[in-house]
Amino acid sequence: MTGVSHISGNLPKRIIRPKAWSGPLPEPAIRTAEDLKDVLARPGCACTGPVYYMYRDIAQSDDDRVWMTEMQLRFDITVIPPRSLCGEYIKTKGHYHPEDPFGTGYPEIYEVLSGEAHYLIQTRNCSDVILITARGGDVVVVPSGYGHVTINPSKGSVLEMANIVSSRFASNYREYEGRHGAAYFEMESGEFLKNPAYPEATPIRLVQARRITDVSDTLTDPLYQLILDRAPILEILNCPEKYERLFRDLYP
């Protein structure tokens, strides 16, 4: 999905559906610029209208849906068209995940289906802030204990991404709202503006997305293939306490 004109200001009220998905789709949840007003670099930004589209809890077959329900997993696709938000690249709102009963935060797995993504992840105390760059086919794991924002750093391409996450919890957006966004804002100029609400934040570390190949069941396949294979590695999403070494080694 390339060749899309860069849109600034307000978006037309139309739904953008993912092209990288062949299964049935529900109507999307739509995040608007108004929803993001508390997390933008420019607090007075007057942009309005739809910003990105979230197709949640989707499956290619009834059997897959039954299996995911039993395993307490959810598969989503998010579509983020290129857009300027008062000089800032378009992004998701940002959230943290709670901890599981063993005190380990729930992780999340993403795959870029098309386009380019920047995943800005950070620990709660901002002792580690990482920008992960990913392109079509790349898989990104948001480790236990990290909040995350997804950015579309393109002026002409739609970002389509899939994710698999546990359905045992609800995401926490309040911390990002309370501190007016993530520790840094990625501007269209290429600059990363530090959010003054995070004086403690360390400098951003830049890393490239990579596949996980150091466990018996790897995350080298497309995400939905893991569902088709009923892959045991998906246990990582509901039992993250078993994979703490893997999380430590992801982005050294």
N, C-alpha and C positions, 0 to 999 in steps of 0.2 A: 504494500500500500504506500506508494511513493507519489511524488509529484503533486502533493496537496499544497495549496497556497497557504502561506503563513497568515494566521488570523490574529489580529490584535483587537482590543476592545471587546465587543460583544459577539457571541456566536449565534448563528441562526438556530431556531428551535427545531432541530431535526435529530433523529436518533442515528448514531453511527454504530453499525453492527460489525462484529469481527469477521474478516474474510478467512481467517485461519482456523475455522471451526465448521465441521460438517454436521454436527448434531443439532437437536432442537434447542431453541433458546427462549427463555422467558423474557418479559419486558425488563429492561435494565433499571437498576437504581441509578439515578443521575445526580452527580455532585455538581453544584453550581459555584460560580465565582463568589456569590453571596455566602455560601457555606465556608469558603476559604478565607473570608475577610480577616479573621483573627490570626491567621498564620502566614500572611504575606509580608514580604520585605517592606512594601509601602502600605502602612496601615490605612491610609486614606484612599487606596486604589478604588476607582469607581467602576471597574469591570463588572459586568453582569452576565447572566445566562449560563447554559450548560458548559461544563469544563471537561468532565470525563464520565465514562459509562461503565457500570459494574454489572456483569452478568454472573449472578451468584448461584451456587449449588446446582450446577449443570452436569448432565451425563449424556453419553451417547446411546445408552440403552437402559431399559428397566432393570436388567440384571446388575448393571454397573451401579445404578442408583441404590438398589437394595444393599449391595455389598458396601458401598460407601457409608450408607446410613448405619449399618451394623458395626462398621469399623470406626464410626464417629469421625469421618473425614468429609471435607467439602472441596470441590473443584470449582474454581471461578475463572472468568476471563475479564480483563479490564482493558478498555480502549481509551487511549489518551491522544487526541489529535494535537497537532502543533498549535501553540497559541502563546501570546505574550500576556502576562499579567502585570501590567505597569512596569515593564522592563525585566521581569523575572520569568524564567522558563516555567512553563506549566508543570504542575506537580500534584501529587496526592496530598491529602491533609496531614497524614502522619499519625502513627499510633504505636503504643506498646502493647505487649501481650502479658497477661498475668502469669503467675507461677503455677506449676502443677502441684499435686498433693505432696510431692517430695521436695518442693522448694526450688525447682528448676523451671525457668521460663519456657513457655511454649515457643518453638521456632516456626518458621514458615519457609516454603520452597517456591521459588518463582522460575519461570522459563520465559524468555523473550521469544515470542512467536514471529514478530516482524518489527522492524524499526530498531531504535537504539534506546537504551535505558541507562540512567544513572540511579543507583540505589544508594541513598545517603542514610547510613545506619549509625547509631550512637548508643553508648551505654547511658544509663540514667544519670550517672555523675559526670558524663562527658570526658572520662579519662581516655576514651577511645572513640574517635569519629572517623569513619571510613566512607569513601566514595568508591563504589564498585561500578565499573563500566561494563556494559553487557550489550551484545548484539543478537540477532536472530539465531536461535539454537542454543544460546548460553543458558545455563542453570545457575541460579543464585540462591544460596541458603542464608536466610536471616537468622543468625545464631540466637541461642537462648540469651535473654537479658538485654537485647538490643531493640530499640525503637527504630522505625524506618519510614522513609519518605521515598517515593518513586518520582523521578523527574524525566520528562521527555525533552532532551537537549537538542532537538531538531527544529529547524525552521520550515521543513517541507515534508516530513514523514510522520505518518500516524504510528504510534507505539501500540502494539497489541501484546499483552502478556497474560500468561496463565499462572495460577497459583494453586497449591494444595495446602490446606491448613486443617488443624483439628477443629471439630465443631463443638468442642466441650466448653468453649469460653466466648466471651464478647471482648472485642478490642477496646483498649482504653485510649480515647482521643483527648482526654481532659488535660494531660500534662503538656501536650503540644499546644493546645489552645491557651493554657495558662501562661505559657512562656512565649507566646506569639510565634510559634513555628519551631523548626529544628535549630540546631546550633549555628547553621550556616544557610545562606540563601544563594542559589546559583543564578546569576544574572545573565542576560543575553549577551552582555559585553564579554563574557568569559570570566568575570570576576566572581569570587566567592566572598560575599559579605558576611562578616561575623554578626550573629544576632547578639545585641548588647545584653539580652536577658541571660546569656551564658558566659559570664566572665571567666568561668573555670574551664571552658572548653579547650581541649588540646587542638593543635593544627590538624587539618584533614590529612589522612593517609589515603593515597590513591592506589587501587589495586584493580586487576583485571579479573573478570569472572572466570571460574574454572570448574570443570567437572570434578565430582568427588569419586575417587577411584581406589581409596585405601580401606574400604570395608568390603565384606563378602558380597553384599548386595549393593551395587553401586548406583549412583544417580547420574549415569551417563546416557540414559535413554530419555526421549521426550517424556514430559511429565505424564501425559495421559496414558502412555504405554505402561507406566508403573501401575496404573489402575487396571489396565487390561490384563497385566501379568499377576495382579494381586500381590505385588512385590512386598516381601517382608520388611524391606528397608523403610517403608512408610510408617513403621512402628515409631520411628524417630519423632513423629509429630505428636503422638500421645504419650510417649514414654521417653522424653528427652533426657531424663536423668541417667539413662543407659548410654548416652552418647556424648558425655561431657568432654571426653578427650578429643572427639572429632570436632566439636565446636571450637576448642582451644586451638586446633591446628588449621582451621579454615583460612584465616587471614593473618598469618604470622608477621 
